[in-house]
């Protein structure tokens, strides 16, 4: 969906270069997810050809409030592993909701995913991509416009289809 809708202008090239890792974990507690996160951070660092890792965790933190609070723990892992400024973690969840928005505001769908996930990104790659892109600051607004044009029903259908395809 991200590549097909061009929500991230950098995703397609990395996907085609085979530099995206998708790790689906069966972790069922926040603690076991933190262990998985630490292992995936190490894996990413040990594999220079990988640019990014998506850690999908369908069995834990399915409630957005729990997930959102968990993000503080992910920041703590980055600090503990001395990766602050080296790796950043982007957050995606089926019920993602930005502060001050209504549940069905299209803004929220820019960070919605079929399952809860943590997106691990190399900071230097993010900085290079931002420098390369002619309007990096405009990407979020462009995405919201694109999603609004498709409409809520279509976007919800695409997310639902992604969930069905994963079974």
Number of C-alpha atoms within 10 A of each C-alpha: 14 12 13 9 12 13 19 15 15 14 17 16 12 14 14 9 12 12 17 21 18 13 15 15 17 14 18 13 13 16 12 14 22 17 14 19 19 17 12 18 22 13 14 21 17 10 10 9 12 18 22 24 21 20 21 23 22 17 16 21 22 16 13 16 12 12 20 16 11 15 15 10 14 18 15 14 18 19 12 11 12 11 18 15 11 13 21 20 20 13 18 25 25 20 21 23 23 14 7 6 11 11 13 13 14 21 21 20 25 20 16 21 22 21 22 23 27 21 17 22 21 20 17 14 14 15 10 10 14 14 11 10 13 9 10 13 10 10 14 14 12 14 19 18 14 15 19 16 11 12 12 15 8 13 18 16 11 15 18 14 13 15 13 10 8 8 5
